[in-house]
Amino acid sequence: MNVRKITDNTLRHAGTSVVYTILSIVTLGIIYPIVMTLLAQLIFPKQAAGSLAYVNGQPVGSVIVGQLWTKPQYFHGRPSAAGKGYDPTSTGATNLGPTSKKLIDATRATIAALKKENPDATGPIPMDLITSSASGIDPDISPEAAIYQAPRIAKARRIAVSSVLALIRVHERGRTLGFIGEPRINVLELNLALDKAKT
């Protein structure tokens, strides 16, 4: 009698578990993602599509994902330790401590490269051009980092430094809500504005 009662209870609980599992999968694994995706596309269509930037109807990148810029006529972003560099599928920092010889050597090499490619820059090198971000795909740089690169870009494009500085000012964003974070400039948007100004 007790064995039969235990078996009945076990089957009842097992049945309840199966029903709840199916309901959870359908509700949280199918219905919820579909509803959230539709709401995102309705309320924030650009962000839901990846915040892509277009040139002549073709996507050239996302304004929320940093990318590697190497040509002298473009602003360069922060160094990246994500994968082999700027890899959005392998984001992350170097995780090297301040006494790491590897980090010290890499920092010295970055400083030397910055000085070589920006011979006309004045003042100290902004830290965000030397250090990588925690994600490795930071799309923004500080206004100081942009200003530091302005002479190189002006020379490469054969335009006045004042024109480059004017574009920097136009694209500078303040702190979020007036008090969160620091002023910043989106590198992709600024570089696209440079190309547009040229044409």
C-alpha positions, 0 to 999 in steps of 0.5 A: 500500500505504501509502495503504491502510494509512493509510486503514485506520488512520484509519477504525479511529481514527475508529471508536474515537472515535465509540464513545468519544464515544457511551459518554461521552455515555450514561455522563456525560450520561445515566446519571451525572446520573440516578444522582446525582439519585436519590441526592440525592433519597434522601439529601437530599430537601429539599435536592434539591427546592430547600430550599423553605419552605412556608406552608399547603402553598404554597411561599413561597421557598427558604431558600438563595436570598435575596429582597427584603423591603420591608415594615417588619414583616419583617427585610430581607436584604442589598442585592442586585446580582443582575440587577435585585435578588435574581435567581437567574438573574443572580447576581453582585456590583457589581464596583465598586472602592472608589474608584468614585463609583457605589459610594460614592453607592450606599453613602451612599444605602443608609446614608441609607435604613437610618437613615430606616427604622430611626429607633429603631435604636442603634449602628452599622449592620452592614456586611452591611446596607450591602454586597451579597454576591458572589452577590447572593442571600445568604439570611442576615444577621448576628445584629447586622443582625437586632438592628439591625432589631428596634425597627422590627419590634417597632413595626410589629407592636406587640409587645415588642422583647424578643419579637423579640430572643428569636426572633433568638436562637432562629434564630441559627446558629453557625459551620459545624463550629464554625470556618467562616464567621460566625454567621448568621440565615436571613431567610426562616425568621426572617420566617416565625417572626415570622408564626407567632408572631403567629398 
